[in-house]
Amino acid sequence: MSFKTTDLCDAFETDPALQIAEPLFNDYGGVTAFCGPIATVKVFEDNVLARQMLETPGEGKVLVIDGENSTWCALLGDQVAEIAANNGWSGIVINGGI
């Protein structure tokens, strides 16, 4: 399955639910593209809820962590990333510290 942002914007230009992420992302871990159903968690300067989510079977899902853009606390490190990979998560998108 492949979509281009421009095509989605054209097809859904009147849909207020369509949101486009700013291109401010960095990739870590060697995977530059992933997809899957999304699970979300909102945290603030604490990664406990994110870690608990990643300890469950991911079944190809993508976890979106909204850390409110705070960089005071790392929301993901090598150990939690390994947990996610071992539990079958497709990828992680983080708005916050890594």
Biopython code that builds the backbone (N, CA, C, O; Angstrom):
import numpy as np
from Bio.PDB.StructureBuilder import StructureBuilder

atoms = [
    (1, "MET", "N", (0.851, -1.159, 0.000)),
    (1, "MET", "CA", (0.000, 0.000, 0.000)),
    (1, "MET", "C", (0.906, 1.234, 0.000)),
    (1, "MET", "O", (1.805, 1.353, 0.832)),
    (2, "SER", "N", (0.664, 2.131, -0.924)),
    (2, "SER", "CA", (1.489, 3.326, -1.033)),
    (2, "SER", "C", (0.609, 4.534, -1.338)),
    (2, "SER", "O", (-0.216, 4.502, -2.251)),
    (3, "PHE", "N", (0.792, 5.574, -0.579)),
    (3, "PHE", "CA", (0.052, 6.813, -0.788)),
    (3, "PHE", "C", (1.028, 7.974, -0.827)),
    (3, "PHE", "O", (2.068, 7.940, -0.169)),
    (4, "LYS", "N", (0.704, 8.982, -1.584)),
    (4, "LYS", "CA", (1.477, 10.217, -1.593)),
    (4, "LYS", "C", (0.667, 11.266, -0.840)),
    (4, "LYS", "O", (-0.554, 11.337, -0.979)),
    (5, "THR", "N", (1.353, 12.076, -0.046)),
    (5, "THR", "CA", (0.681, 13.115, 0.729)),
    (5, "THR", "C", (-0.154, 14.017, -0.165)),
    (5, "THR", "O", (-1.275, 14.381, 0.187)),
    (6, "THR", "N", (0.387, 14.374, -1.312)),
    (6, "THR", "CA", (-0.342, 15.268, -2.216)),
    (6, "THR", "C", (-1.646, 14.647, -2.694)),
    (6, "THR", "O", (-2.659, 15.339, -2.797)),
    (7, "ASP", "N", (-1.633, 13.345, -2.988)),
    (7, "ASP", "CA", (-2.853, 12.668, -3.437)),
    (7, "ASP", "C", (-3.906, 12.624, -2.329)),
    (7, "ASP", "O", (-5.092, 12.828, -2.586)),
    (8, "LEU", "N", (-3.471, 12.359, -1.106)),
    (8, "LEU", "CA", (-4.405, 12.337, 0.016)),
    (8, "LEU", "C", (-5.015, 13.716, 0.255)),
    (8, "LEU", "O", (-6.210, 13.835, 0.525)),
    (9, "CYS", "N", (-4.189, 14.753, 0.154)),
    (9, "CYS", "CA", (-4.698, 16.119, 0.331)),
    (9, "CYS", "C", (-5.719, 16.465, -0.742)),
    (9, "CYS", "O", (-6.730, 17.104, -0.452)),
    (10, "ASP", "N", (-5.466, 16.054, -1.969)),
    (10, "ASP", "CA", (-6.421, 16.309, -3.050)),
    (10, "ASP", "C", (-7.727, 15.551, -2.821)),
    (10, "ASP", "O", (-8.812, 16.099, -3.019)),
    (11, "ALA", "N", (-7.619, 14.304, -2.406)),
    (11, "ALA", "CA", (-8.805, 13.466, -2.249)),
    (11, "ALA", "C", (-9.652, 13.860, -1.034)),
    (11, "ALA", "O", (-10.869, 13.677, -1.035)),
    (12, "PHE", "N", (-9.008, 14.396, -0.010)),
    (12, "PHE", "CA", (-9.715, 14.690, 1.240)),
    (12, "PHE", "C", (-9.604, 16.153, 1.654)),
    (12, "PHE", "O", (-9.630, 16.462, 2.845)),
    (13, "GLU", "N", (-9.479, 17.057, 0.684)),
    (13, "GLU", "CA", (-9.223, 18.462, 1.005)),
    (13, "GLU", "C", (-10.319, 19.111, 1.844)),
    (13, "GLU", "O", (-10.047, 20.087, 2.543)),
    (14, "THR", "N", (-11.538, 18.605, 1.797)),
    (14, "THR", "CA", (-12.618, 19.200, 2.587)),
    (14, "THR", "C", (-12.866, 18.456, 3.898)),
    (14, "THR", "O", (-13.749, 18.838, 4.665)),
    (15, "ASP", "N", (-12.108, 17.413, 4.160)),
    (15, "ASP", "CA", (-12.281, 16.620, 5.376)),
    (15, "ASP", "C", (-11.444, 17.231, 6.504)),
    (15, "ASP", "O", (-10.216, 17.196, 6.433)),
    (16, "PRO", "N", (-12.078, 17.789, 7.542)),
    (16, "PRO", "CA", (-11.312, 18.419, 8.620)),
    (16, "PRO", "C", (-10.505, 17.416, 9.452)),
    (16, "PRO", "O", (-9.647, 17.820, 10.237)),
    (17, "ALA", "N", (-10.768, 16.129, 9.291)),
    (17, "ALA", "CA", (-10.023, 15.118, 10.042)),
    (17, "ALA", "C", (-8.635, 14.874, 9.461)),
    (17, "ALA", "O", (-7.769, 14.319, 10.137)),
    (18, "LEU", "N", (-8.415, 15.285, 8.207)),
    (18, "LEU", "CA", (-7.107, 15.074, 7.586)),
    (18, "LEU", "C", (-6.087, 16.011, 8.212)),
    (18, "LEU", "O", (-6.278, 17.227, 8.235)),
    (19, "GLN", "N", (-5.003, 15.439, 8.718)),
    (19, "GLN", "CA", (-3.919, 16.219, 9.306)),
    (19, "GLN", "C", (-2.611, 15.740, 8.713)),
    (19, "GLN", "O", (-2.411, 14.540, 8.520)),
    (20, "ILE", "N", (-1.727, 16.664, 8.426)),
    (20, "ILE", "CA", (-0.419, 16.348, 7.859)),
    (20, "ILE", "C", (0.653, 16.729, 8.873)),
    (20, "ILE", "O", (0.678, 17.859, 9.360)),
    (21, "ALA", "N", (1.527, 15.799, 9.186)),
    (21, "ALA", "CA", (2.613, 16.062, 10.131)),
    (21, "ALA", "C", (3.683, 16.926, 9.473)),
    (21, "ALA", "O", (4.002, 16.766, 8.295)),
    (22, "GLU", "N", (4.221, 17.834, 10.255)),
    (22, "GLU", "CA", (5.328, 18.654, 9.769)),
    (22, "GLU", "C", (6.534, 17.745, 9.524)),
    (22, "GLU", "O", (6.718, 16.764, 10.245)),
    (23, "PRO", "N", (7.351, 18.050, 8.528)),
    (23, "PRO", "CA", (8.513, 17.203, 8.219)),
    (23, "PRO", "C", (9.689, 17.481, 9.151)),
    (23, "PRO", "O", (10.746, 17.937, 8.714)),
    (24, "LEU", "N", (9.496, 17.203, 10.428)),
    (24, "LEU", "CA", (10.521, 17.468, 11.431)),
    (24, "LEU", "C", (11.104, 16.186, 12.004)),
    (24, "LEU", "O", (11.722, 16.202, 13.068)),
    (25, "PHE", "N", (10.911, 15.085, 11.305)),
    (25, "PHE", "CA", (11.245, 13.790, 11.869)),
    (25, "PHE", "C", (12.682, 13.369, 11.575)),
    (25, "PHE", "O", (13.255, 13.714, 10.541)),
    (26, "ASN", "N", (13.238, 12.621, 12.507)),
    (26, "ASN", "CA", (14.509, 11.924, 12.323)),
    (26, "ASN", "C", (14.200, 10.439, 12.440)),
    (26, "ASN", "O", (13.247, 10.044, 13.111)),
    (27, "ASP", "N", (15.011, 9.627, 11.786)),
    (27, "ASP", "CA", (14.811, 8.189, 11.928)),
    (27, "ASP", "C", (16.003, 7.581, 12.643)),
    (27, "ASP", "O", (17.148, 7.987, 12.443)),
    (28, "TYR", "N", (15.711, 6.609, 13.472)),
    (28, "TYR", "CA", (16.723, 5.902, 14.250)),
    (28, "TYR", "C", (16.466, 4.409, 14.098)),
    (28, "TYR", "O", (15.322, 3.994, 13.913)),
    (29, "GLY", "N", (17.495, 3.616, 14.171)),
    (29, "GLY", "CA", (17.317, 2.175, 14.151)),
    (29, "GLY", "C", (17.337, 1.530, 12.789)),
    (29, "GLY", "O", (17.136, 0.320, 12.685)),
    (30, "GLY", "N", (17.574, 2.295, 11.735)),
    (30, "GLY", "CA", (17.735, 1.708, 10.416)),
    (30, "GLY", "C", (16.466, 1.528, 9.615)),
    (30, "GLY", "O", (16.542, 1.168, 8.441)),
    (31, "VAL", "N", (15.303, 1.762, 10.198)),
    (31, "VAL", "CA", (14.047, 1.636, 9.463)),
    (31, "VAL", "C", (13.548, 3.041, 9.150)),
    (31, "VAL", "O", (13.309, 3.837, 10.058)),
    (32, "THR", "N", (13.393, 3.343, 7.869)),
    (32, "THR", "CA", (12.972, 4.693, 7.488)),
    (32, "THR", "C", (11.520, 4.763, 7.052)),
    (32, "THR", "O", (10.998, 5.857, 6.836)),
    (33, "ALA", "N", (10.856, 3.627, 6.917)),
    (33, "ALA", "CA", (9.444, 3.613, 6.528)),
    (33, "ALA", "C", (8.757, 2.440, 7.220)),
    (33, "ALA", "O", (9.294, 1.333, 7.268)),
    (34, "PHE", "N", (7.583, 2.693, 7.747)),
    (34, "PHE", "CA", (6.795, 1.641, 8.371)),
    (34, "PHE", "C", (5.333, 2.049, 8.329)),
    (34, "PHE", "O", (5.009, 3.218, 8.118)),
    (35, "CYS", "N", (4.464, 1.087, 8.529)),
    (35, "CYS", "CA", (3.029, 1.387, 8.526)),
    (35, "CYS", "C", (2.319, 0.368, 9.392)),
    (35, "CYS", "O", (2.885, -0.661, 9.762)),
    (36, "GLY", "N", (1.084, 0.667, 9.706)),
    (36, "GLY", "CA", (0.266, -0.234, 10.490)),
    (36, "GLY", "C", (-0.806, 0.534, 11.217)),
    (36, "GLY", "O", (-0.805, 1.765, 11.207)),
    (37, "PRO", "N", (-1.724, -0.174, 11.849)),
    (37, "PRO", "CA", (-2.736, 0.495, 12.663)),
    (37, "PRO", "C", (-2.048, 1.291, 13.771)),
    (37, "PRO", "O", (-0.984, 0.900, 14.253)),
    (38, "ILE", "N", (-2.652, 2.398, 14.171)),
    (38, "ILE", "CA", (-2.024, 3.281, 15.154)),
    (38, "ILE", "C", (-2.624, 3.074, 16.533)),
    (38, "ILE", "O", (-3.839, 2.957, 16.697)),
    (39, "ALA", "N", (-1.733, 3.032, 17.523)),
    (39, "ALA", "CA", (-2.122, 3.102, 18.933)),
    (39, "ALA", "C", (-1.486, 4.380, 19.466)),
    (39, "ALA", "O", (-0.381, 4.734, 19.054)),
    (40, "THR", "N", (-2.160, 5.074, 20.368)),
    (40, "THR", "CA", (-1.626, 6.340, 20.871)),
    (40, "THR", "C", (-1.545, 6.330, 22.386)),
    (40, "THR", "O", (-2.306, 5.647, 23.071)),
    (41, "VAL", "N", (-0.600, 7.110, 22.886)),
    (41, "VAL", "CA", (-0.474, 7.314, 24.321)),
    (41, "VAL", "C", (0.025, 8.745, 24.525)),
    (41, "VAL", "O", (0.899, 9.218, 23.800)),
    (42, "LYS", "N", (-0.544, 9.422, 25.520)),
    (42, "LYS", "CA", (-0.128, 10.783, 25.852)),
    (42, "LYS", "C", (0.561, 10.733, 27.207)),
    (42, "LYS", "O", (0.016, 10.210, 28.179)),
    (43, "VAL", "N", (1.770, 11.288, 27.254)),
    (43, "VAL", "CA", (2.570, 11.284, 28.477)),
    (43, "VAL", "C", (3.191, 12.663, 28.661)),
    (43, "VAL", "O", (3.189, 13.484, 27.744)),
    (44, "PHE", "N", (3.721, 12.906, 29.854)),
    (44, "PHE", "CA", (4.466, 14.145, 30.068)),
    (44, "PHE", "C", (5.640, 13.851, 30.983)),
    (44, "PHE", "O", (5.467, 13.591, 32.174)),
    (45, "GLU", "N", (6.828, 13.894, 30.417)),
    (45, "GLU", "CA", (8.095, 13.731, 31.131)),
    (45, "GLU", "C", (8.160, 12.440, 31.944)),
    (45, "GLU", "O", (8.717, 12.411, 33.042)),
    (46, "ASP", "N", (7.584, 11.377, 31.391)),
    (46, "ASP", "CA", (7.596, 10.066, 32.025)),
    (46, "ASP", "C", (7.235, 9.036, 30.955)),
    (46, "ASP", "O", (6.248, 9.206, 30.239)),
    (47, "ASN", "N", (8.020, 7.979, 30.842)),
    (47, "ASN", "CA", (7.772, 7.004, 29.779)),
    (47, "ASN", "C", (7.089, 5.728, 30.264)),
    (47, "ASN", "O", (7.021, 4.753, 29.515)),
    (48, "VAL", "N", (6.584, 5.708, 31.489)),
    (48, "VAL", "CA", (6.008, 4.483, 32.047)),
    (48, "VAL", "C", (4.844, 3.967, 31.198)),
    (48, "VAL", "O", (4.800, 2.778, 30.879)),
    (49, "LEU", "N", (3.904, 4.835, 30.829)),
    (49, "LEU", "CA", (2.756, 4.386, 30.034)),
    (49, "LEU", "C", (3.179, 3.896, 28.654)),
    (49, "LEU", "O", (2.635, 2.917, 28.143)),
    (50, "ALA", "N", (4.153, 4.581, 28.051)),
    (50, "ALA", "CA", (4.641, 4.155, 26.735)),
    (50, "ALA", "C", (5.301, 2.784, 26.843)),
    (50, "ALA", "O", (5.065, 1.911, 26.008)),
    (51, "ARG", "N", (6.121, 2.594, 27.864)),
    (51, "ARG", "CA", (6.777, 1.299, 28.050)),
    (51, "ARG", "C", (5.745, 0.190, 28.277)),
    (51, "ARG", "O", (5.859, -0.894, 27.706)),
    (52, "GLN", "N", (4.742, 0.465, 29.109)),
    (52, "GLN", "CA", (3.696, -0.533, 29.354)),
    (52, "GLN", "C", (2.991, -0.922, 28.058)),
    (52, "GLN", "O", (2.698, -2.097, 27.837)),
    (53, "MET", "N", (2.720, 0.056, 27.209)),
    (53, "MET", "CA", (2.059, -0.221, 25.928)),
    (53, "MET", "C", (2.961, -1.095, 25.059)),
    (53, "MET", "O", (2.493, -2.054, 24.446)),
    (54, "LEU", "N", (4.261, -0.764, 25.005)),
    (54, "LEU", "CA", (5.196, -1.496, 24.146)),
    (54, "LEU", "C", (5.499, -2.896, 24.675)),
    (54, "LEU", "O", (6.018, -3.733, 23.936)),
    (55, "GLU", "N", (5.185, -3.159, 25.928)),
    (55, "GLU", "CA", (5.356, -4.499, 26.492)),
    (55, "GLU", "C", (4.219, -5.439, 26.090)),
    (55, "GLU", "O", (4.276, -6.637, 26.370)),
    (56, "THR", "N", (3.196, -4.906, 25.442)),
    (56, "THR", "CA", (2.086, -5.729, 24.963)),
    (56, "THR", "C", (2.351, -6.123, 23.511)),
    (56, "THR", "O", (3.164, -5.481, 22.847)),
    (57, "PRO", "N", (1.685, -7.161, 23.003)),
    (57, "PRO", "CA", (1.881, -7.543, 21.600)),
    (57, "PRO", "C", (1.493, -6.400, 20.654)),
    (57, "PRO", "O", (0.371, -5.895, 20.697)),
    (58, "GLY", "N", (2.443, -6.004, 19.800)),
    (58, "GLY", "CA", (2.202, -4.906, 18.870)),
    (58, "GLY", "C", (1.429, -5.314, 17.637)),
    (58, "GLY", "O", (0.680, -4.513, 17.077)),
    (59, "GLU", "N", (1.601, -6.546, 17.210)),
    (59, "GLU", "CA", (0.887, -7.088, 16.047)),
    (59, "GLU", "C", (0.969, -6.167, 14.832)),
    (59, "GLU", "O", (-0.010, -6.000, 14.105)),
    (60, "GLY", "N", (2.154, -5.564, 14.613)),
    (60, "GLY", "CA", (2.360, -4.714, 13.442)),
    (60, "GLY", "C", (1.874, -3.287, 13.590)),
    (60, "GLY", "O", (1.888, -2.529, 12.621)),
    (61, "LYS", "N", (1.443, -2.903, 14.788)),
    (61, "LYS", "CA", (0.941, -1.546, 15.006)),
    (61, "LYS", "C", (2.086, -0.536, 15.124)),
    (61, "LYS", "O", (3.244, -0.896, 15.337)),
    (62, "VAL", "N", (1.722, 0.735, 14.979)),
    (62, "VAL", "CA", (2.631, 1.864, 15.171)),
    (62, "VAL", "C", (2.178, 2.580, 16.434)),
    (62, "VAL", "O", (1.001, 2.914, 16.567)),
    (63, "LEU", "N", (3.101, 2.820, 17.364)),
    (63, "LEU", "CA", (2.759, 3.572, 18.567)),
    (63, "LEU", "C", (3.129, 5.030, 18.356)),
    (63, "LEU", "O", (4.274, 5.350, 18.036)),
    (64, "VAL", "N", (2.152, 5.913, 18.537)),
    (64, "VAL", "CA", (2.384, 7.352, 18.488)),
    (64, "VAL", "C", (2.376, 7.840, 19.930)),
    (64, "VAL", "O", (1.370, 7.731, 20.631)),
    (65, "ILE", "N", (3.524, 8.385, 20.367)),
    (65, "ILE", "CA", (3.671, 8.873, 21.732)),
    (65, "ILE", "C", (3.666, 10.395, 21.700)),
    (65, "ILE", "O", (4.562, 11.014, 21.125)),
    (66, "ASP", "N", (2.651, 10.999, 22.323)),
    (66, "ASP", "CA", (2.613, 12.453, 22.438)),
    (66, "ASP", "C", (3.214, 12.828, 23.777)),
    (66, "ASP", "O", (2.563, 12.730, 24.817)),
    (67, "GLY", "N", (4.464, 13.261, 23.735)),
    (67, "GLY", "CA", (5.161, 13.703, 24.932)),
    (67, "GLY", "C", (5.114, 15.208, 25.099)),
    (67, "GLY", "O", (5.925, 15.780, 25.827)),
    (68, "GLU", "N", (4.167, 15.854, 24.429)),
    (68, "GLU", "CA", (3.966, 17.300, 24.489)),
    (68, "GLU", "C", (5.234, 18.075, 24.132)),
    (68, "GLU", "O", (5.445, 19.187, 24.616)),
    (69, "ASN", "N", (6.071, 17.486, 23.289)),
    (69, "ASN", "CA", (7.297, 18.103, 22.779)),
    (69, "ASN", "C", (8.329, 18.405, 23.861)),
    (69, "ASN", "O", (9.271, 19.160, 23.620)),
    (70, "SER", "N", (8.166, 17.831, 25.040)),
    (70, "SER", "CA", (9.139, 18.040, 26.102)),
    (70, "SER", "C", (10.376, 17.185, 25.831)),
    (70, "SER", "O", (10.266, 16.026, 25.432)),
    (71, "THR", "N", (11.531, 17.759, 26.049)),
    (71, "THR", "CA", (12.784, 17.010, 25.899)),
    (71, "THR", "C", (13.467, 16.806, 27.249)),
    (71, "THR", "O", (14.638, 16.430, 27.301)),
    (72, "TRP", "N", (12.744, 17.050, 28.338)),
    (72, "TRP", "CA", (13.309, 16.910, 29.667)),
    (72, "TRP", "C", (13.540, 15.450, 30.030)),
    (72, "TRP", "O", (14.460, 15.140, 30.787)),
    (73, "CYS", "N", (12.722, 14.557, 29.503)),
    (73, "CYS", "CA", (12.811, 13.126, 29.801)),
    (73, "CYS", "C", (12.819, 12.340, 28.497)),
    (73, "CYS", "O", (11.999, 12.587, 27.614)),
    (74, "ALA", "N", (13.739, 11.399, 28.378)),
    (74, "ALA", "CA", (13.760, 10.536, 27.188)),
    (74, "ALA", "C", (12.573, 9.579, 27.251)),
    (74, "ALA", "O", (12.387, 8.874, 28.243)),
    (75, "LEU", "N", (11.781, 9.560, 26.197)),
    (75, "LEU", "CA", (10.613, 8.684, 26.149)),
    (75, "LEU", "C", (10.931, 7.328, 25.539)),
    (75, "LEU", "O", (10.133, 6.396, 25.644)),
    (76, "LEU", "N", (12.093, 7.211, 24.903)),
    (76, "LEU", "CA", (12.488, 5.947, 24.287)),
    (76, "LEU", "C", (14.002, 5.838, 24.301)),
    (76, "LEU", "O", (14.711, 6.784, 23.958)),
    (77, "GLY", "N", (14.480, 4.683, 24.699)),
    (77, "GLY", "CA", (15.904, 4.382, 24.651)),
    (77, "GLY", "C", (16.094, 3.007, 24.041)),
    (77, "GLY", "O", (15.144, 2.394, 23.552)),
    (78, "ASP", "N", (17.329, 2.527, 24.075)),
    (78, "ASP", "CA", (17.622, 1.256, 23.413)),
    (78, "ASP", "C", (16.879, 0.077, 24.035)),
    (78, "ASP", "O", (16.456, -0.825, 23.311)),
    (79, "GLN", "N", (16.711, 0.060, 25.348)),
    (79, "GLN", "CA", (16.046, -1.074, 25.996)),
    (79, "GLN", "C", (14.555, -1.125, 25.658)),
    (79, "GLN", "O", (14.017, -2.193, 25.369)),
    (80, "VAL", "N", (13.896, 0.027, 25.695)),
    (80, "VAL", "CA", (12.466, 0.061, 25.371)),
    (80, "VAL", "C", (12.257, -0.204, 23.881)),
    (80, "VAL", "O", (11.286, -0.856, 23.494)),
    (81, "ALA", "N", (13.167, 0.300, 23.046)),
    (81, "ALA", "CA", (13.079, 0.026, 21.604)),
    (81, "ALA", "C", (13.210, -1.474, 21.337)),
    (81, "ALA", "O", (12.514, -2.019, 20.479)),
    (82, "GLU", "N", (14.094, -2.133, 22.065)),
    (82, "GLU", "CA", (14.249, -3.579, 21.899)),
    (82, "GLU", "C", (12.988, -4.322, 22.344)),
    (82, "GLU", "O", (12.578, -5.295, 21.710)),
    (83, "ILE", "N", (12.383, -3.862, 23.426)),
    (83, "ILE", "CA", (11.119, -4.456, 23.879)),
    (83, "ILE", "C", (10.069, -4.342, 22.784)),
    (83, "ILE", "O", (9.360, -5.303, 22.488)),
    (84, "ALA", "N", (9.976, -3.149, 22.181)),
    (84, "ALA", "CA", (8.995, -2.923, 21.108)),
    (84, "ALA", "C", (9.247, -3.855, 19.929)),
    (84, "ALA", "O", (8.316, -4.465, 19.404)),
    (85, "ALA", "N", (10.496, -3.962, 19.518)),
    (85, "ALA", "CA", (10.835, -4.825, 18.378)),
    (85, "ALA", "C", (10.505, -6.284, 18.691)),
    (85, "ALA", "O", (9.953, -6.994, 17.850)),
    (86, "ASN", "N", (10.844, -6.727, 19.895)),
    (86, "ASN", "CA", (10.582, -8.114, 20.282)),
    (86, "ASN", "C", (9.086, -8.424, 20.397)),
    (86, "ASN", "O", (8.677, -9.579, 20.281)),
    (87, "ASN", "N", (8.274, -7.389, 20.625)),
    (87, "ASN", "CA", (6.829, -7.585, 20.767)),
    (87, "ASN", "C", (6.060, -7.289, 19.486)),
    (87, "ASN", "O", (4.831, -7.237, 19.500)),
    (88, "GLY", "N", (6.772, -7.094, 18.379)),
    (88, "GLY", "CA", (6.106, -6.998, 17.086)),
    (88, "GLY", "C", (5.522, -5.643, 16.724)),
    (88, "GLY", "O", (4.611, -5.574, 15.900)),
    (89, "TRP", "N", (6.024, -4.555, 17.323)),
    (89, "TRP", "CA", (5.577, -3.216, 16.931)),
    (89, "TRP", "C", (6.261, -2.841, 15.633)),
    (89, "TRP", "O", (7.454, -3.091, 15.464)),
    (90, "SER", "N", (5.518, -2.245, 14.716)),
    (90, "SER", "CA", (6.046, -1.871, 13.402)),
    (90, "SER", "C", (6.930, -0.637, 13.478)),
    (90, "SER", "O", (7.921, -0.536, 12.756)),
    (91, "GLY", "N", (6.578, 0.300, 14.346)),
    (91, "GLY", "CA", (7.349, 1.530, 14.480)),
    (91, "GLY", "C", (6.805, 2.388, 15.597)),
    (91, "GLY", "O", (5.761, 2.097, 16.180)),
    (92, "ILE", "N", (7.541, 3.463, 15.888)),
    (92, "ILE", "CA", (7.168, 4.390, 16.951)),
    (92, "ILE", "C", (7.390, 5.805, 16.434)),
    (92, "ILE", "O", (8.430, 6.105, 15.847)),
    (93, "VAL", "N", (6.408, 6.670, 16.656)),
    (93, "VAL", "CA", (6.525, 8.093, 16.334)),
    (93, "VAL", "C", (6.420, 8.836, 17.657)),
    (93, "VAL", "O", (5.483, 8.621, 18.426)),
    (94, "ILE", "N", (7.396, 9.719, 17.921)),
    (94, "ILE", "CA", (7.453, 10.388, 19.221)),
    (94, "ILE", "C", (7.485, 11.897, 19.056)),
    (94, "ILE", "O", (8.270, 12.433, 18.274)),
    (95, "ASN", "N", (6.625, 12.572, 19.801)),
    (95, "ASN", "CA", (6.672, 14.020, 19.934)),
    (95, "ASN", "C", (7.253, 14.291, 21.315)),
    (95, "ASN", "O", (6.519, 14.483, 22.284)),
    (96, "GLY", "N", (8.583, 14.304, 21.392)),
    (96, "GLY", "CA", (9.246, 14.482, 22.675)),
    (96, "GLY", "C", (10.672, 13.980, 22.606)),
    (96, "GLY", "O", (11.200, 13.715, 21.526)),
    (97, "GLY", "N", (11.290, 13.853, 23.769)),
    (97, "GLY", "CA", (12.698, 13.470, 23.854)),
    (97, "GLY", "C", (12.939, 12.001, 23.572)),
    (97, "GLY", "O", (12.138, 11.131, 23.914)),
    (98, "ILE", "N", (14.077, 11.760, 22.932)),
    (98, "ILE", "CA", (14.503, 10.391, 22.642)),
    (98, "ILE", "C", (15.879, 10.191, 23.252)),
    (98, "ILE", "O", (16.452, 9.108, 23.141)),
]
sb = StructureBuilder()
sb.init_structure("model")
sb.init_model(0)
sb.init_chain("A")
sb.init_seg("    ")
for serial, (resi, resn, name, xyz) in enumerate(atoms, 1):
    if name == "N":
        sb.init_residue(resn, " ", resi, " ")
    sb.init_atom(name, np.array(xyz, "f"), 0.0, 1.0, " ", f" {name:<3s}", serial, name[0])
structure = sb.get_structure()
